[in-house]
Amino acid sequence: MNSRTLGAATVAACAAMLAGCVTTSMQGHADLDRPARPVEHIAVVAPPALIAALAAESPKHGVMVEDGNAIVPPTRPYKDAEIRQLLTARGVDGVLVVSVTGDTGVQQQYAGTIFSANYSGTSSANAIVTGNMISASGTSSGTMHGMSTPLYRYSRTVAFQTHLSDPKSGRNLWVGGGQTRAGGALFMGDATSARDAASAILNDLQEKSLIGSSGA
């Protein structure tokens, strides 16, 4: 194997080892007194990336998701009755609040070094045949150029708490919490982590028959 092939193989191996991944683990609990029918229109109060992710994932779960700040703009204080009136007028039958409770930030860890090299040169050889024996000698001269590149693994863990409530009574229909872990050589950003968290939240709500159809 020449040095160029060796370098390419090393890069491929390191890329496979450090491929980015995102996982969300969470647990949710539904109230024993379930609503008469699944929630169909949810107003969300959450970080912007998560609101966008929930809206994108919502059609898969048979529910409509809307930014709560678009319904009740955070420009002034509101009375509870006024908030309920605005939500009812919009057809909202569920309010989902997601709060970040912990964030490690992006952490960097050294994960090895890629070495790649190119060789160029000349060689000569002499062979002598004596009976059934062959002896050879030769010389080779050339130049090798190499480069070392350090690799780093990045990770981030974000913990969150969330609850779904009835906008008319204010009663919690579901509460949950979890963690989203992201990592890789190329760190998975907020949008990717938010998609995984949004999917986990909506899956749990659907499994508990609070949205969509449990058999979907």
Backbone bond lengths (Angstrom), bond angles and torsions (degrees), N, CA, C in turn:
res aa  C-N    CA-C-N  psi(-1)  N-CA   C-N-CA  omega(-1)  CA-C   N-CA-C  phi
1 M - - - 1.473 - - 1.516 108.40 -
2 N 1.347 118.24 127.04 1.448 120.27 178.73 1.513 110.59 -80.26
3 S 1.343 115.72 170.18 1.450 119.81 -173.81 1.517 112.52 -65.82
4 R 1.356 117.26 -32.59 1.456 119.92 -179.87 1.519 110.29 -66.17
5 T 1.335 117.54 -43.39 1.458 121.43 177.69 1.518 111.08 -63.38
6 L 1.332 116.03 -40.14 1.458 120.67 179.18 1.524 111.20 -60.69
7 G 1.320 116.48 -43.17 1.448 120.49 179.50 1.515 111.93 -62.33
8 A 1.345 117.30 -43.72 1.461 121.48 -179.76 1.515 111.10 -64.19
9 A 1.340 116.52 -41.26 1.458 120.46 -179.91 1.521 110.68 -64.71
10 T 1.328 116.27 -38.81 1.461 120.39 179.59 1.521 111.00 -64.74
11 V 1.330 116.24 -43.00 1.458 120.90 178.69 1.525 110.72 -60.48
12 A 1.361 116.52 -45.16 1.464 120.80 -179.66 1.518 111.19 -61.72
13 A 1.333 116.37 -42.91 1.463 120.28 -179.06 1.518 111.20 -64.57
14 C 1.325 116.49 -42.84 1.463 119.95 -179.82 1.518 111.57 -67.57
15 A 1.328 116.16 -38.59 1.466 119.46 179.21 1.518 110.93 -62.50
16 A 1.345 116.31 -40.71 1.469 120.29 178.86 1.523 110.44 -65.42
17 M 1.330 115.67 -40.05 1.462 119.92 -177.48 1.522 111.84 -67.49
18 L 1.341 116.51 -34.04 1.458 120.54 -173.30 1.519 113.39 -105.09
19 A 1.335 117.66 14.60 1.464 120.45 -178.46 1.525 110.38 -56.02
20 G 1.327 115.84 138.82 1.452 120.57 -176.35 1.522 112.45 -69.62
21 C 1.321 116.11 148.15 1.464 120.49 176.45 1.527 109.30 -150.15
22 V 1.320 115.55 153.99 1.456 122.38 178.27 1.515 108.35 -134.42
23 T 1.324 116.99 132.32 1.463 120.94 176.76 1.532 109.17 -136.62
24 T 1.327 115.82 141.75 1.464 121.22 176.64 1.522 109.00 -122.57
25 S 1.310 116.00 127.09 1.465 120.99 174.30 1.522 107.55 -114.13
26 M 1.312 116.64 132.80 1.456 118.97 -179.05 1.520 111.39 -153.58
27 Q 1.308 114.89 164.24 1.463 121.35 177.53 1.522 108.11 -139.23
28 G 1.333 115.95 131.01 1.450 120.61 179.61 1.524 111.16 -124.47
29 H 1.324 116.00 154.03 1.468 121.65 -179.42 1.524 108.82 -131.79
30 A 1.316 116.63 125.51 1.466 121.91 178.38 1.527 109.72 -93.62
31 D 1.327 115.48 145.47 1.463 120.97 177.06 1.535 109.37 -65.65
32 L 1.331 116.20 148.41 1.466 120.13 -179.57 1.529 111.73 -65.22
33 D 1.317 116.37 -29.57 1.466 121.12 179.65 1.528 107.98 -91.91
34 R 1.327 116.12 89.58 1.461 120.83 -176.33 1.530 110.68 -76.92
35 P 1.343 117.44 153.96 1.468 120.03 174.64 1.526 110.63 -65.20
36 A 1.326 115.87 156.70 1.464 120.75 -177.05 1.518 112.56 -62.63
37 R 1.334 116.50 -28.93 1.463 120.65 178.60 1.526 108.91 -144.22
38 P 1.321 117.82 158.15 1.469 120.44 -178.59 1.526 111.83 -60.17
39 V 1.307 115.78 147.43 1.463 122.27 176.45 1.525 108.76 -67.20
40 E 1.327 117.17 135.83 1.463 121.63 -175.66 1.529 114.01 -113.55
41 H 1.328 117.32 -25.56 1.459 121.04 -175.31 1.521 108.62 -136.41
42 I 1.330 116.68 112.79 1.462 121.83 -174.51 1.527 110.32 -111.49
43 A 1.330 115.41 132.01 1.468 121.72 169.24 1.525 106.97 -95.97
44 V 1.333 116.47 129.65 1.464 120.98 -174.13 1.525 110.65 -112.45
45 V 1.336 114.63 134.50 1.458 122.05 171.17 1.526 105.73 -117.64
46 A 1.336 116.71 109.08 1.456 121.62 -172.67 1.525 109.30 -165.35
47 P 1.336 118.69 172.93 1.467 120.53 173.47 1.531 110.38 -57.37
48 P 1.336 118.44 146.13 1.469 121.73 -174.56 1.530 114.57 -53.30
49 A 1.340 117.68 -42.12 1.469 119.68 -178.71 1.521 111.26 -62.72
50 L 1.322 117.01 -36.01 1.462 120.57 -179.73 1.531 111.38 -74.13
51 I 1.323 117.61 -36.36 1.467 120.15 176.43 1.527 109.75 -60.07
52 A 1.334 116.67 -46.93 1.470 121.23 179.20 1.525 111.15 -61.59
53 A 1.335 116.99 -40.49 1.466 120.97 -179.52 1.526 111.24 -67.98
54 L 1.318 117.62 -41.49 1.466 121.17 178.26 1.527 110.83 -63.90
55 A 1.333 116.71 -40.87 1.470 119.97 178.09 1.522 111.24 -63.82
56 A 1.339 116.76 -38.13 1.463 120.48 -179.98 1.524 111.83 -70.68
57 E 1.335 117.28 -34.53 1.467 121.99 -177.77 1.526 112.40 -83.28
58 S 1.326 117.52 -21.70 1.467 121.15 -170.49 1.531 115.35 -58.81
59 P 1.346 120.80 -36.97 1.467 118.58 179.94 1.532 113.40 -60.33
60 K 1.320 117.00 -28.36 1.466 120.66 179.20 1.527 111.61 -69.13
61 H 1.328 116.41 -16.84 1.462 120.65 -174.49 1.526 112.48 -116.41
62 G 1.316 116.65 10.78 1.457 120.19 175.38 1.508 114.72 67.20
63 V 1.330 117.23 35.51 1.458 120.98 -179.75 1.523 109.03 -141.65
64 M 1.327 116.29 152.37 1.453 122.06 176.71 1.517 108.78 -101.64
65 V 1.329 116.82 133.24 1.459 121.50 -179.83 1.518 109.13 -119.88
66 E 1.346 115.66 134.39 1.465 121.09 -178.04 1.528 109.50 -135.89
67 D 1.310 116.14 146.32 1.459 122.04 177.57 1.524 109.61 -64.78
68 G 1.330 117.00 120.31 1.455 120.86 -179.27 1.525 112.88 -61.36
69 N 1.341 116.59 -31.25 1.464 119.42 -179.52 1.524 112.45 -71.31
70 A 1.334 116.74 -17.70 1.463 119.50 175.72 1.535 110.69 -78.67
71 I 1.331 115.90 -23.88 1.471 120.88 179.48 1.517 110.78 -89.32
72 V 1.326 115.33 -43.93 1.471 121.71 178.53 1.531 107.14 -122.41
73 P 1.318 118.45 85.50 1.471 121.19 -176.20 1.527 111.77 -58.52
74 P 1.333 117.64 133.65 1.478 120.41 -177.33 1.531 112.06 -79.79
75 T 1.318 115.85 51.91 1.460 121.06 -176.94 1.519 112.64 -99.14
76 R 1.338 116.82 -13.75 1.464 121.08 -177.48 1.522 109.05 -164.03
77 P 1.322 117.96 166.82 1.467 120.54 176.19 1.539 110.37 -71.14
78 Y 1.333 114.97 147.20 1.477 120.32 177.32 1.520 109.18 -126.01
79 K 1.316 116.22 147.44 1.457 120.92 170.81 1.523 108.73 -79.73
80 D 1.332 116.28 153.17 1.464 120.80 -178.31 1.529 111.31 -55.82
81 A 1.314 116.39 -42.10 1.471 119.96 -178.50 1.525 110.95 -63.80
82 E 1.326 116.71 -35.83 1.461 120.58 179.68 1.526 110.75 -69.38
83 I 1.320 116.77 -39.81 1.471 120.90 178.00 1.522 110.12 -63.38
84 R 1.324 116.59 -45.54 1.461 120.27 -179.80 1.533 110.62 -62.32
85 Q 1.322 116.55 -38.31 1.454 120.20 179.44 1.524 111.20 -64.55
86 L 1.333 117.40 -42.75 1.468 121.71 179.69 1.530 110.77 -64.82
87 L 1.323 116.24 -41.72 1.470 120.16 -179.82 1.530 110.72 -67.34
88 T 1.325 117.19 -43.08 1.464 121.15 179.98 1.523 110.99 -63.75
89 A 1.328 116.04 -42.01 1.468 119.75 179.66 1.516 111.47 -62.18
90 R 1.331 117.33 -28.11 1.467 121.70 -179.94 1.524 111.53 -87.04
91 G 1.325 117.76 -6.92 1.459 120.74 -179.52 1.506 113.81 83.57
92 V 1.323 117.42 18.69 1.466 121.46 -179.41 1.524 109.84 -78.32
93 D 1.330 116.59 130.40 1.468 119.93 177.16 1.529 112.17 -122.15
94 G 1.341 116.72 13.29 1.459 120.93 176.00 1.515 109.78 -159.87
95 V 1.338 116.97 139.79 1.469 121.72 177.35 1.525 107.89 -120.10
96 L 1.324 116.00 121.11 1.464 122.07 -179.55 1.520 108.87 -108.40
97 V 1.320 116.16 121.94 1.462 121.96 178.23 1.525 108.39 -114.72
98 V 1.338 116.51 126.82 1.461 121.71 178.23 1.522 108.30 -122.33
99 S 1.331 116.31 123.50 1.464 121.83 -179.15 1.524 109.77 -119.01
100 V 1.331 116.46 132.24 1.472 121.63 174.87 1.530 107.82 -78.04
101 T 1.325 116.46 123.65 1.468 120.83 -177.60 1.524 112.68 -108.16
102 G 1.329 116.88 -10.44 1.462 120.05 178.78 1.505 110.85 -165.05
103 D 1.340 116.76 142.30 1.461 121.60 -178.82 1.523 108.25 -150.06
104 T 1.323 116.95 117.12 1.466 120.59 -179.02 1.522 111.88 -75.19
105 G 1.360 117.31 -14.70 1.454 119.63 -171.66 1.522 109.60 74.46
106 V 1.313 116.84 173.22 1.464 120.70 -179.82 1.525 109.14 -75.85
107 Q 1.326 116.36 123.27 1.464 122.03 179.63 1.525 109.69 -110.08
108 Q 1.333 116.18 138.51 1.470 122.21 -177.76 1.516 110.63 -111.39
109 Q 1.342 116.00 136.25 1.470 121.36 179.13 1.527 109.20 -136.95
110 Y 1.326 116.82 130.36 1.467 120.95 178.61 1.526 109.94 -64.29
111 A 1.336 117.23 132.90 1.464 120.35 -174.48 1.525 113.45 -126.40
112 G 1.325 118.93 13.72 1.454 120.27 177.84 1.515 111.86 122.99
113 T 1.327 115.04 -176.16 1.464 121.33 -176.60 1.518 110.49 -134.09
114 I 1.322 116.26 137.31 1.462 122.31 172.36 1.525 107.96 -93.14
115 F 1.351 117.27 128.83 1.463 121.46 174.53 1.521 108.84 -118.06
116 S 1.306 116.61 124.51 1.460 121.36 177.07 1.521 108.66 -127.52
117 A 1.339 117.17 145.48 1.461 120.62 -175.84 1.526 111.04 -148.15
118 N 1.328 115.42 154.13 1.457 123.51 174.68 1.527 108.70 -126.18
119 Y 1.331 116.67 137.77 1.466 122.25 -179.67 1.519 109.40 -120.57
120 S 1.310 116.23 135.14 1.469 121.02 174.22 1.522 108.21 -137.22
121 G 1.328 116.55 139.08 1.454 119.07 -178.82 1.521 111.70 177.66
122 T 1.334 116.49 -172.15 1.464 123.26 179.96 1.517 109.37 -128.80
123 S 1.318 115.03 157.39 1.469 120.04 177.73 1.521 109.60 -146.45
124 S 1.346 116.88 153.65 1.471 122.47 177.06 1.516 108.60 -140.90
125 A 1.342 116.31 151.90 1.463 119.76 -177.31 1.530 109.98 -147.86
126 N 1.334 116.42 150.45 1.465 123.97 174.64 1.515 108.83 -123.21
127 A 1.334 115.57 139.79 1.466 120.70 178.81 1.524 109.76 -124.38
128 I 1.323 117.15 137.67 1.463 122.98 177.75 1.524 107.96 -122.53
129 V 1.338 116.49 127.00 1.459 122.04 179.68 1.512 108.85 -102.26
130 T 1.320 116.87 122.17 1.468 122.29 177.27 1.515 107.56 -128.23
131 G 1.305 117.04 102.93 1.452 121.11 -176.75 1.520 109.74 63.89
132 N 1.328 114.79 -122.51 1.467 119.67 178.49 1.524 112.50 -95.29
133 M 1.303 116.89 9.41 1.455 121.51 -176.40 1.519 110.48 -108.51
134 I 1.344 115.33 142.27 1.459 121.81 175.83 1.514 107.86 -124.94
135 S 1.315 116.04 126.01 1.458 120.47 175.60 1.514 108.16 -118.35
136 A 1.327 115.36 143.95 1.462 119.07 -176.33 1.510 109.92 -139.63
137 S 1.300 115.37 152.92 1.461 122.37 175.45 1.519 107.72 -146.51
138 G 1.310 116.32 153.34 1.454 118.40 -179.31 1.514 112.05 -165.49
139 T 1.283 114.82 174.53 1.459 121.93 178.69 1.524 109.21 -133.04
140 S 1.295 114.72 154.19 1.460 120.04 178.31 1.526 108.89 -144.54
141 S 1.307 116.09 139.63 1.457 120.37 177.26 1.527 108.39 -141.50
142 G 1.296 116.20 145.37 1.456 118.98 -179.43 1.521 111.83 -178.60
143 T 1.324 115.12 -171.11 1.461 121.99 -177.15 1.521 109.79 -133.66
144 M 1.314 115.33 134.48 1.457 120.23 176.30 1.532 108.85 -114.13
145 H 1.341 115.41 131.85 1.454 121.63 176.00 1.527 108.19 -114.60
146 G 1.292 117.42 122.61 1.467 121.32 -178.59 1.512 112.36 -126.17
147 M 1.346 115.28 160.47 1.454 120.99 178.98 1.522 109.46 -144.60
148 S 1.318 116.04 133.72 1.462 121.50 177.94 1.525 109.28 -107.98
149 T 1.339 115.92 132.40 1.457 121.07 179.79 1.526 109.48 -125.80
150 P 1.333 118.22 118.36 1.472 119.56 178.97 1.523 111.38 -70.70
151 L 1.327 116.02 145.83 1.465 122.21 176.94 1.528 109.52 -113.11
152 Y 1.325 114.76 143.38 1.452 119.44 178.78 1.525 109.54 -128.56
153 R 1.311 115.98 143.71 1.454 122.41 175.27 1.531 107.42 -102.90
154 Y 1.324 115.67 133.19 1.459 120.43 -178.84 1.532 109.50 -113.01
155 S 1.312 116.18 145.55 1.466 119.60 179.37 1.524 109.87 -147.90
156 R 1.325 113.73 158.89 1.466 120.06 177.79 1.527 108.31 -156.71
157 T 1.316 116.77 137.56 1.458 122.07 177.62 1.528 108.94 -124.30
158 V 1.323 115.09 126.75 1.465 121.08 179.75 1.524 108.46 -121.55
159 A 1.329 116.86 125.07 1.467 122.11 177.46 1.525 109.07 -100.81
160 F 1.336 116.26 145.97 1.458 119.75 -178.89 1.522 111.55 -144.68
161 Q 1.332 114.62 156.19 1.462 122.99 172.59 1.523 107.36 -123.11
162 T 1.328 117.00 146.04 1.455 120.10 -175.98 1.523 111.24 -149.51
163 H 1.322 115.84 153.70 1.471 119.53 174.46 1.525 109.60 -151.06
164 L 1.326 114.69 148.33 1.465 122.94 176.00 1.517 107.66 -111.73
165 S 1.336 116.96 126.89 1.457 120.22 -177.17 1.522 111.75 -126.51
166 D 1.322 114.68 161.06 1.463 122.67 175.71 1.528 108.01 -84.27
167 P 1.337 118.67 119.40 1.467 119.85 -176.01 1.525 113.81 -66.00
168 K 1.310 118.37 -22.38 1.472 120.64 -178.47 1.520 111.68 -78.40
169 S 1.336 116.28 -44.54 1.464 119.98 -176.69 1.531 112.86 -101.20
170 G 1.333 116.53 -20.55 1.455 120.16 -175.82 1.514 112.74 81.18
171 R 1.317 117.32 2.44 1.474 121.79 -178.16 1.525 111.54 -74.58
172 N 1.335 115.56 136.93 1.459 119.85 176.63 1.526 110.49 -72.18
173 L 1.321 115.70 127.14 1.460 121.23 175.30 1.527 111.38 -93.33
174 W 1.334 115.49 -24.51 1.476 120.68 -175.12 1.516 108.61 -161.87
175 V 1.332 116.18 140.21 1.465 121.45 174.05 1.530 107.69 -130.65
176 G 1.316 116.83 148.74 1.458 119.87 -179.25 1.512 111.41 -158.76
177 G 1.296 115.42 172.06 1.462 122.08 178.17 1.509 109.55 -161.64
178 G 1.332 116.01 158.89 1.451 118.79 179.86 1.508 112.70 -175.84
179 Q 1.339 114.43 -170.60 1.460 122.02 179.93 1.521 109.48 -137.62
180 T 1.320 115.34 140.95 1.457 121.41 172.61 1.521 108.04 -112.65
181 R 1.335 115.74 123.21 1.469 121.06 179.81 1.527 108.49 -112.56
182 A 1.313 116.30 129.03 1.464 121.61 179.61 1.514 109.01 -129.42
183 G 1.345 115.86 146.19 1.458 118.82 178.86 1.511 112.02 -169.51
184 G 1.335 114.59 171.89 1.458 120.43 179.11 1.506 110.58 143.98
185 A 1.342 116.24 172.43 1.456 120.88 178.18 1.519 110.26 -63.04
186 L 1.338 115.50 -40.96 1.452 121.30 172.84 1.518 105.96 -105.12
187 F 1.310 117.22 106.92 1.456 120.79 -171.85 1.523 111.69 -61.13
188 M 1.338 115.63 133.95 1.456 121.13 176.49 1.527 108.63 -74.75
189 G 1.303 117.45 121.99 1.454 121.65 -174.54 1.512 113.79 -78.70
190 D 1.329 114.96 -173.15 1.455 121.64 -174.72 1.527 112.77 -58.41
191 A 1.335 117.40 -39.75 1.468 120.09 -176.17 1.524 111.06 -63.41
192 T 1.338 117.39 -42.91 1.466 120.97 -179.60 1.523 110.81 -67.39
193 S 1.329 117.10 -43.50 1.460 120.80 178.51 1.527 110.56 -63.98
194 A 1.339 116.29 -39.72 1.465 120.30 -179.68 1.519 111.29 -64.37
195 R 1.334 117.88 -38.89 1.470 120.63 178.39 1.525 111.06 -61.06
196 D 1.325 116.56 -41.87 1.460 119.55 -178.78 1.526 110.68 -68.59
197 A 1.338 117.24 -41.17 1.460 120.60 178.02 1.522 110.99 -65.15
198 A 1.332 117.04 -42.30 1.466 121.28 179.74 1.523 110.96 -61.10
199 S 1.328 116.22 -43.00 1.460 120.19 179.15 1.521 111.25 -62.88
200 A 1.339 116.78 -41.31 1.470 120.73 179.97 1.532 111.12 -64.38
201 I 1.326 116.97 -42.26 1.463 121.21 -179.70 1.528 111.01 -64.35
202 L 1.331 116.34 -49.89 1.469 119.89 -177.99 1.526 111.68 -67.50
203 N 1.317 117.40 -35.36 1.473 120.10 176.60 1.523 111.06 -60.93
204 D 1.341 116.21 -43.09 1.462 119.50 -178.76 1.525 110.98 -66.91
205 L 1.332 116.18 -41.23 1.471 119.41 177.61 1.526 111.32 -62.42
206 Q 1.329 116.46 -38.72 1.459 119.77 -179.19 1.521 111.59 -72.40
207 E 1.329 117.14 -39.06 1.458 120.40 178.14 1.534 111.60 -60.89
208 K 1.318 116.51 -29.80 1.459 121.48 179.51 1.528 112.49 -93.91
209 S 1.327 115.03 12.81 1.476 123.11 174.48 1.527 113.01 60.93
210 L 1.323 116.99 27.86 1.464 120.14 177.67 1.516 112.22 -89.19
211 I 1.335 116.75 -21.99 1.462 121.47 175.00 1.521 108.28 -136.98
212 G 1.313 116.22 159.55 1.466 121.30 174.29 1.500 112.90 53.92
213 S 1.334 113.72 -145.94 1.468 121.38 -179.85 1.491 109.20 -121.44
214 S 1.325 118.86 129.59 1.466 121.92 -177.71 1.505 112.74 -63.10
215 G 1.322 117.32 -17.72 1.465 120.01 -179.85 1.493 113.39 -97.51
216 A 1.360 118.77 3.43 1.460 122.80 -176.84 1.502 110.44 -71.88
